[in-house]
Structure formats: structure tokens, C-alpha cells
Amino acid sequence: MLNANALRASMVENNCSVRELAEICGLKPKAFYQRLNGRVDFRVGEIIKCFRADRETGVHTDSRLCKNLFSRP
């Protein structure tokens, strides 16, 4: 399950827009918003791309944040 607040906070901290992160995940902004708002679940490949974003955009995704962003309910 996604912790949307933690993801939003990380995006703000790292000055990363929804459009940028959606592109990294291979999604259109509308599809990313659906996932961010809990209407649709992120797929594993999208999560992996999101965590790799730090190499491309500087978005900080350390292991502690990863646990906070995506965890079981």
C-alpha cells in the first residue's frame, strides 16, 4: 500500500513534479495521479522505476523512505 503523504513530501523536498515522476515511472500524469490518490495500485515495475529516480533526477529514495512509501497495510 502506498503512503501518498510520504511520496508527496519526498517530491516537495526534492523539487520533483508529478509530471517528472510520472514520466520516470512510464505513466501519463493522469495515471500517476490515480495511483497517488489510491484509485489504482502501483505496479511493481513502476515502483522500481520510482526508486531509481534518484539516479536521474536527484529524488531521494533511500531504503527507509522506500519502506515508508510502500508497505503492507
Protein Blocks (a to p, Z undefined) as FASTA:
>chain_A
ZZfklmmmmmmmnopafklmmmmnopafklmmmmmnopaccdfklmmmmmmmmmmnopac
dfklmmmmpccZZ
